Amino acid sequence: MTLGKSETARKLTVDEISEIVAGGLDAADLGGKRVLAIIPDHTRSAPIGLFFKLVCERLHGCAKQLDFIIALGTHPPMPDNRIDELAEMSASARAARFPGVRIFNHTWDKPDSLREIGTITADEVAELSNGLMREDIPIEINRLVFDSDHLLIIGPTFPHEVVGFSGGHKYLFPGIAGARIINAFHWLGAMITNPVIIGTKQTPVRDVVERSAAMLGIPRTCLSMVMKGHDLHGLYAGSPQDAWSAAADLSAKLNIIYMDRPYKRVLSMSPPMYDDIWTAGKCMYKLEPILDDGAVLIIYAPHVTEISYTHGAVIDRIGYHTRDYFVKQAERFKGEPRGVLAHSTHVKGVGTYEDGIEKPRVDVILATQIPEERCRAVNLGYRDPAGIDPAEWRGREDEGVLCVERAGEMLYRPKPELADERGLFRPEAGG
């Protein structure tokens, strides 16, 4: 049974949220059990602090043990002050009010923190991926899950560039998983390409996620949120599959904007929660489907100083390129982490690589504090953010110019009747 509430016209009240959380936790019968709650980091809009308090109030003193782990994937570990901000409660306040409750960072790159639970065989991978990949994928997950009797997945569901819609079991794989499944997961999405997969509910990548989760024998409950901006408009409690499915359906209504024309110039303004291009790349992902051939997209993020705090050295080495650039030079890049290759292709966008010549479909420019020399070295353009006035970009849609405030979570797509098989505007729909 899935408990849920959705409102397209207004946000949910705290009382409505509390009722669904309580009902979902009570249905899971967590008294006397060890519970591990999986939550997102600061790069997702969601009232995690509220949910932290509601879950602790319901389970502390009832559950045998209650812990939280941050589903970082390969994002950098959150320092103590950022964890306090995420929980909306200092460590001392947490210790006083909810003694014994701990919050852990996931450590994807420390083998001792992981346990292998099985392998998706090459034949299974070929079947799940429709032949795009054929390889064994070992499935590893954070060992902390085995110190629990029940997993509680808490987080929002948005259109996502790799899996179609985030949420559900994605908080386990790749959220608290090992590098091998993380790299395979992202590369499969890159092979399909961002415009095709983003905002699509059932995808081969989601099938890989669910196949991985099926290997984990620990019971699970999911509190799946749907945001519109900073406001919570939907909440579903139940099994990860059912709660996620309901949330994805609502997210498709609230988080996708259908456009009737492509755009030649786009200023995509990054919110402060994206603190490097690894995360601010969503400002490209969510807008690529409405970019015209030859368009320019500027990721406007004056606060960003780094390409990736975790993978910057790799990106400096490989640069940003189209999928085919890597696919047609597979031997050259075989030693590079495919999750980073996937990020590279998502930021650069769709394009071709023929006879040694790469032709990206659009020109992606960074307007950040990253120096021009480094931007160009990784095969992206550069603009001084001080020379950009967002006001000059607003209200010019009729000219094929679009300014998107707080980019990265709302997906912009062609209207279905105007889209081609690539997920882009058909050529005759050009602006």
Residue pairs with C-beta under 8 A, 6 or more apart in sequence:
1 27
1 238
2 236
2 237
2 238
2 239
2 242
2 243
2 246
3 20
3 23
3 24
3 27
3 236
3 237
3 238
4 20
4 234
4 235
4 236
4 237
4 238
4 243
4 246
5 12
5 16
5 20
5 234
5 235
5 236
6 226
6 233
6 234
6 235
6 236
6 246
6 250
7 233
7 234
8 233
8 250
8 253
8 254
10 233
11 228
11 231
11 232
11 233
12 232
12 233
12 234
12 235
14 50
16 235
17 47
17 50
17 54
17 232
17 235
18 54
20 223
20 235
20 236
20 237
21 51
21 54
21 55
21 58
21 223
21 235
21 237
22 54
22 58
23 237
24 221
24 223
24 237
24 238
25 55
25 58
25 59
25 152
25 221
25 237
27 221
27 237
27 238
28 150
28 152
28 219
28 221
30 59
30 62
30 63
30 150
30 152
31 62
31 63
32 62
32 63
32 64
33 63
33 64
33 148
33 149
33 150
34 63
34 64
34 65
34 147
34 148
34 149
34 150
35 59
35 63
35 65
35 66
35 67
35 148
35 149
35 150
35 151
35 152
36 67
36 68
36 69
36 144
36 145
36 147
36 148
36 150
36 151
36 152
37 55
37 66
37 67
37 68
37 69
37 151
37 152
37 153
37 154
38 68
38 69
38 71
38 151
38 152
38 153
38 154
38 155
38 171
38 172
38 175
38 176
39 48
39 51
39 52
39 68
39 69
39 70
39 71
39 86
39 154
39 155
39 171
40 46
40 48
40 70
40 71
40 155
40 156
40 171
40 175
41 70
41 71
41 72
41 75
41 78
41 86
42 78
42 82
42 85
42 86
42 273
43 75
43 273
43 274
43 279
44 155
44 156
44 158
44 166
44 273
45 156
45 227
45 229
45 230
45 273
45 409
46 155
46 156
46 225
46 227
46 232
47 225
47 232
48 86
48 87
48 88
48 154
48 155
49 86
49 87
49 88
49 89
50 88
51 154
51 223
52 68
52 86
52 87
52 88
52 89
53 88
53 89
55 66
55 152
55 154
56 66
56 97
56 98
56 101
59 66
60 66
60 98
60 100
60 101
64 149
65 100
65 148
66 98
66 100
66 101
67 101
67 102
67 103
67 104
67 144
67 147
67 148
68 101
68 102
68 103
68 104
69 103
69 104
69 105
69 106
69 142
69 144
69 176
70 78
70 83
70 86
70 103
70 104
70 105
70 106
71 106
71 155
71 171
71 172
71 175
71 176
72 78
72 105
72 106
72 108
72 175
72 176
73 106
73 108
73 174
73 175
73 177
73 182
74 108
74 109
74 174
74 179
74 182
74 310
74 311
74 339
75 278
75 279
75 310
76 309
76 310
77 105
77 107
78 86
78 105
80 91
83 91
83 103
83 105
84 90
84 91
87 94
87 103
89 97
94 101
94 103
104 144
106 113
106 142
106 175
106 176
107 113
107 142
108 114
108 174
108 176
108 177
108 178
108 179
108 182
109 179
111 178
113 142
113 143
113 144
114 140
114 141
114 142
114 143
114 177
114 178
115 140
115 141
115 142
115 143
115 146
116 138
116 139
116 140
116 178
117 139
117 140
117 141
117 215
117 216
118 138
118 139
118 215
119 136
119 137
119 138
119 139
120 128
120 136
120 137
120 139
120 208
120 211
120 212
121 136
122 134
122 135
122 136
123 134
124 211
125 133
125 134
125 135
125 136
125 137
125 184
125 208
126 133
126 134
128 204
128 207
128 208
128 211
129 188
129 191
129 204
129 208
130 204
132 188
132 191
132 192
132 204
133 184
133 187
133 188
133 191
135 184
137 180
137 181
137 184
137 208
138 178
138 180
138 181
139 173
139 177
139 178
139 180
139 181
139 212
139 215
140 177
140 178
140 179
140 180
140 181
141 172
141 173
141 176
141 177
141 178
141 216
142 176
142 177
144 176
145 151
145 172
145 176
145 216
145 218
146 218
148 218
149 218
149 219
150 218
150 219
150 220
150 221
151 172
151 218
151 219
151 220
151 221
152 220
152 221
152 222
152 223
153 168
153 169
153 171
153 172
153 220
153 221
153 222
153 223
153 224
153 240
154 171
154 222
154 223
154 225
155 166
155 167
155 171
155 223
155 224
155 225
156 166
156 167
156 224
156 225
156 226
156 227
156 247
157 165
157 166
157 167
157 168
157 224
157 225
157 226
157 244
157 247
157 248
157 250
157 251
158 165
158 166
158 167
158 227
158 251
158 255
158 409
158 411
159 165
159 166
159 198
159 199
159 251
159 252
159 255
159 256
159 286
159 411
160 166
160 170
160 198
161 189
161 194
161 197
161 198
161 282
161 285
161 286
161 346
162 185
162 186
162 188
162 189
162 190
162 197
162 205
162 342
162 346
163 170
163 185
163 189
163 197
163 203
163 205
163 206
163 209
164 197
164 198
164 199
164 200
164 201
164 202
164 203
164 205
164 206
164 248
165 199
165 200
165 201
165 206
165 244
165 247
165 248
165 251
165 252
167 222
167 224
167 244
167 247
167 248
167 251
168 209
168 222
168 224
168 240
168 241
168 243
168 244
168 245
168 247
169 209
169 210
169 212
169 213
169 240
169 241
169 244
170 206
170 209
172 209
172 212
172 213
172 216
173 181
173 185
173 208
173 209
173 212
173 213
174 181
174 182
174 185
174 186
177 212
179 337
179 339
181 212
182 339
183 337
183 338
183 339
184 208
184 338
185 205
185 208
185 209
185 339
186 338
186 339
186 342
186 343
187 338
187 339
187 341
187 342
188 204
188 205
188 208
189 197
189 203
189 205
189 342
190 323
190 338
190 341
190 342
190 345
190 346
191 323
191 327
192 203
192 204
192 205
193 323
193 345
193 350
193 422
193 423
194 285
194 288
194 345
194 346
194 349
194 350
194 423
195 288
195 289
195 350
195 422
195 423
195 424
196 421
196 422
196 423
197 203
197 205
197 423
198 285
198 286
198 289
198 411
198 423
199 252
199 256
199 411
199 413
201 245
201 248
201 249
201 252
210 241
213 220
213 240
220 239
220 240
221 237
221 238
221 239
221 240
222 236
222 237
222 238
222 239
222 240
222 243
222 244
223 235
223 236
223 237
223 243
224 235
224 236
224 237
224 240
224 243
224 244
224 246
224 247
225 232
225 234
225 235
225 247
226 232
226 233
226 234
226 235
226 247
226 250
226 251
226 254
226 255
227 233
227 254
227 255
227 409
228 254
228 255
229 406
233 250
233 254
234 246
234 247
234 250
234 251
234 254
236 242
236 243
236 244
236 246
236 247
237 243
255 409
255 410
255 411
256 410
256 411
256 412
256 413
257 410
257 411
257 412
257 413
258 413
258 414
258 415
258 416
259 290
259 412
259 413
259 414
259 415
260 414
260 415
260 418
261 400
261 425
261 429
261 431
262 290
262 291
262 292
262 295
262 400
262 414
262 424
262 425
262 429
262 430
262 431
263 290
263 291
263 292
263 295
263 397
263 400
263 401
263 402
263 431
264 292
264 294
264 295
264 296
264 400
264 401
264 431
265 295
265 296
265 297
265 393
265 400
265 401
265 402
266 287
266 290
266 291
266 295
266 296
266 297
266 298
266 401
266 402
266 403
266 404
267 298
267 300
267 388
267 390
267 393
267 402
267 403
267 404
268 283
268 284
268 287
268 297
268 298
268 299
268 300
268 404
268 407
268 408
269 283
269 300
269 301
269 390
269 403
269 404
269 405
269 406
269 407
270 280
270 283
270 299
270 300
270 301
270 303
270 304
270 407
270 408
271 406
271 407
271 408
272 303
273 279
274 280
274 282
274 283
274 301
274 304
274 408
275 303
275 304
275 306
275 309
276 304
276 305
276 306
276 307
276 308
276 309
276 312
277 299
277 301
277 304
277 306
277 307
277 308
277 347
277 366
277 368
277 370
278 307
278 308
278 309
278 310
278 311
278 343
279 408
280 299
280 301
280 304
280 368
280 408
281 299
281 343
281 346
281 347
282 407
282 408
282 409
283 297
283 299
283 300
283 301
283 404
283 407
283 408
284 297
284 299
284 346
284 347
284 349
284 364
285 346
285 347
285 408
286 407
286 408
286 409
286 410
286 411
286 412
287 297
287 402
287 404
287 407
287 412
288 297
288 349
288 350
288 362
288 424
289 411
289 412
289 413
289 414
289 419
289 423
289 424
289 425
290 402
290 412
290 413
290 414
290 425
291 297
291 349
291 361
291 362
291 424
292 400
292 425
292 430
292 431
293 361
293 362
293 427
293 430
294 361
294 362
294 363
295 361
295 362
295 363
296 362
296 363
296 365
296 381
297 362
297 363
297 364
297 365
298 365
298 366
298 367
298 383
298 388
299 364
299 365
299 366
299 367
299 368
300 367
300 385
300 388
300 390
301 366
301 367
301 368
301 385
302 367
302 368
302 369
302 385
302 386
303 368
303 369
304 366
304 368
304 369
304 370
305 368
305 369
305 370
306 312
306 370
307 315
307 316
307 370
307 374
307 378
308 314
308 315
308 343
311 337
311 339
311 340
311 343
314 336
314 337
314 340
315 340
315 343
315 344
315 378
316 374
316 377
316 378
317 336
318 333
318 336
318 340
318 341
318 344
319 344
319 377
319 378
319 379
320 344
320 347
320 348
320 364
320 378
320 379
320 380
321 344
321 345
321 348
321 353
321 358
321 379
322 345
322 348
322 349
322 350
322 351
322 352
322 353
322 358
322 359
322 360
323 345
323 350
323 351
324 351
324 352
324 353
324 358
325 351
325 353
325 358
326 333
326 341
326 344
326 345
327 353
328 353
329 353
333 341
347 364
347 380
348 360
348 364
348 379
348 380
349 360
349 361
349 362
349 364
350 360
350 361
350 422
350 424
351 358
351 359
351 360
351 361
352 358
352 359
353 359
363 381
364 380
364 381
365 380
365 381
365 382
365 383
366 375
366 380
366 381
366 382
366 383
367 382
367 383
367 384
367 385
367 388
368 385
369 385
372 382
375 381
375 382
376 382
390 403
390 405
393 401
393 402
393 403
394 403
396 402
396 403
400 431
404 410
404 412
413 419
413 423
414 423
414 424
414 425
414 426
414 429
418 425
418 426
418 429
419 425
419 426
420 426
420 427
